[in-house]
Amino acid sequence: MVLKDLSDEDRANARAKALEARTRRASIKTEFAAGELSISQILELVPDDEAIARLRVGELLEALPGVGAVRATSIMHKLGISESRRLRGLGRKQKNALTDYFNNSAKSNSRPR
C-alpha cells in the first residue's frame, strides 16, 4: 500500500488532531475514574464525539481504580462484549448491560467485579 506524501503542514495538523483526541480520551477516563461521569453520560457522548467513540471499552474499564486488564476482560466477557470493541461499536443490549452493571455496582457500594 502506497501512502500519500504529506506536506509538513498536513503532518503537523494530523499530529495536533491525534494529540487532541488522546487528550480528550484521557480526560474522559480520568473523569470516569473519579466518578464525575457515569457510564451512561459517556455513552451519550459517543455519537457526537469521534475521540470518545474510538475509545476501547477495556481501556475505559481499566481507568477505574482496582480494575486492571484481567478484571476488565472478565467484566466484558460477563457482559458479552468483545475485548477489541470500541464504544462506537456497542449495540443496544451491550450498552444496557454496561449501564446496568455499573448501576448495580454503585447500589451495592462495592467496586466492580
Secondary structure, 3 states (H helix, E strand, C coil): CCCCCCCHHHHHHHHHHHHHHHHHHHHHHHHHHCCCCCHHHHHHHHHHCHHHHCCEHHHHHHCCCCCCHHHHHHHHHHHCCCCCCEHHHCCHHHHHHHHHHHHHHHHCCCCCC
